[in-house]
């Protein structure tokens, strides 16, 4: 019987009582986009992450996640001490990965003046 269904020689019919099947509501995407005033900085940080990941030969998320980039573009920490207070940024990541990102944030802040 199973082979007949797989080859299309037979059909499967389900006889369900009314009300036994519940459909899930369509979920809204949890992907958040950075606020408009931070989107330029977010894009700069994304490009920097892409270059660093390429040089190291690792996936983008191994450098920083999108959520990390969003936090950085929103809070704009200027030191590793400020950055470790953000969710997802630990001391190790702050020391090994963040220096070029902190410099990019500094330069972005200066360009806005």
N, C-alpha and C positions, 0 to 999 in steps of 0.2 A: 504493500500500500504506500509506504513512504517513497519508494522509488517512482511510483506512478505520479505522485504529487510533484516530485522534483523534476520529472521529465515533462510534466504538463498533461499527462494522460488522465489525471484525476484532479478534482478540486477538493479543497478543504472547506467545509461549511461549519460555522459556529452557530449554535442555537443558544442565544443568551437571553435571559429574562430581562424585561425592561428595568432600567435603573441599576443594573449590576455593573455597568461599565461607567467609570467616571473619567472624564477628560481633564487633563491638567490645563490650567490657564496658561496662556502664552506668557512667558517670563520676559520682563524687560532686561535688556543687556545690562550687566553690572559694570561693563567697561565705562570708565569715566573719562571724560576728556578734561584736560586742564582748563581752568578759567581763561577767558579770552586775554586778560592782561598778562597771563603767565605763559601763553602759548608760544610766543617767540623764544623765550628762554627754554621751554620744554623741548622745542625743536632743536635748539642748539645743543642741549644736553643729550638728546637722542642721537644726533650726528656724532658727537664726541664718543658716546658709548659704542656706536657702530664701528668707528675707527679703532678704538681700543680693543674691542672684541676681535676685529679682523687681524690686528697685529698679534694678538695672543692666540688666535686660532680657537676661540671658544664661542659658544652661543651668546647672544646678546644678554639673556637673563643671567648668565654667569658673571657678567660685569655688574649690572644693576638691573632690577626689574622696572617695568613701566611704573609701578606704584612708587618705587624709590625715586624715579625721575620726577613724578608728579609732586612728591613731598619736597624734593629739592627745589623745584621751580616755584612752588607755593611759599615755602618757608624761607628760602634763600639763605641758608646758613653760610657763614664766612669762615668758620673754623671747624676742625674735626670735633671739638668739644660740643659745639652747637649741633652738629650733624648727628652725633650718636644719640641725641635726645629724640630723633625722629624714628618712627616705627620702621623696622627693616634694616636699619643701619647700625651695625655693631662696631665695636672698637677696631676689630681686625679689618673690616671693610673700610672703615674711616681712614685707617693708616695706609692700607695698600692700594685702594682704588680711588678714593675721593679727592686727593690733591688736584688733579687736573679739572675735576668738576667744580671744586671750590674756586679755582682760578677763573673758570669760565663764568661762574656766578658773579665774582668780583668785577670782571670786565664788563659783564652785562649791566650790572648796577651802575658802573661809571658811565656807560654809554647812555643811560637814561637821564643823566643829570643835565 
